[in-house]
Structure formats: C-alpha cells, structure tokens
C-alpha cells in the first residue's frame, strides 16, 4: 500500500483528560496556523515562478529536490529508513513533502530531523494499518483472518514504531553531542 499519504492513530482519551479544565487549541488558532503554512508554500513557489504549485502536495521531483533539502541528521535518518523499510522512490518523495509540510506548520525554514521522523511515522504507520484494515475487511467477507497474518501485520507496526523512536533518539543524541548544554535521556 503506497497511496495513503498520512494516517494518524488517535488513542482513546482518559476520562480525567476529557472532564478536566484543560482547554486545547481552538479551531481558529489551528486554522490560522494551517493558513500561515499554506501562505509560506504559495510564497515559496511563486518566488521561483512556479504558478502551478499551490501547496507542497503539488511539488514534482525537481521542486522536492529544491525545497526539501535535508540536513546531515535528516539524511542519515532517511538513508536508514530507506534501507530498513525498503521505501519506494514514490514513498521517499511523499515523505519529504510531508516533512516539508510539518516544518511549514511549525514555521521552520529547514526540515529538522523531528519533522522527518514525524513524516516517516505517519507514512509508515498507515501502511501497516491499511494492511490490517484490508485484512479486517477480508475477515468480514470471508469470515476469518488468520492469527498468523494478524500477528505479522501487528509485528510490523511495533517494529516500525520502535525503529522510529530508536532512530530519532539516536539522531537527537547526536545533535545534543554537537550542542552545549543539551542532554537526551532514554524514555
């Protein structure tokens, strides 16, 4: 499955969090942040004379190479992901566009390792979740899904989530080693 660009798991919310006084972001605040990111994307493409590119999703390979450059830590993370996850060229470009969008949403000029890790996580968790969803649909029509197939898909999800956490921690530790006063501890 290589056609779903973003998928986010939403865990159940504890009663204490739902019933508490804590207030999340308003729709207006989120809308403003998304609009600011879209403005950044439009300005970036119009400055280069690319009138047919309205947002990051419209970027072609040439624009991805131009606007989605990775720093050294990001290159190491992407190289490891490409190797360990056997990513296709399409998945590689899709992840870069998603990382660029995440960076735009937080107002970052450069794609940081954390933006790339978020994009990898969103992209790859959808692959395993879609497989599980497809098999669940097969279960509904055929009456059963094999326990082995379910375990295989679930193991893929767990391996990936562990991989991203480990790689991100190692990348951040590397960044911290090159910066003064920052330390990263295992979760």
JORASUL-V543188 format. One record per helix or strand. SS is the DSSP state (helix for helix, strand for strand). FROM is the first residue (numbers start at 1). LEN is the number of residues. If there is no record, write none. Layout:
# JORASUL-V543188
ss=SS from=FROM len=LEN
ss=SS from=FROM len=LEN
This chain:
# JORASUL-V543188
ss=helix from=15 len=5
ss=helix from=27 len=21
ss=helix from=56 len=3
ss=helix from=61 len=7
ss=strand from=70 len=1
ss=helix from=72 len=14
ss=helix from=89 len=17
ss=strand from=111 len=1
ss=helix from=113 len=30
ss=helix from=147 len=31
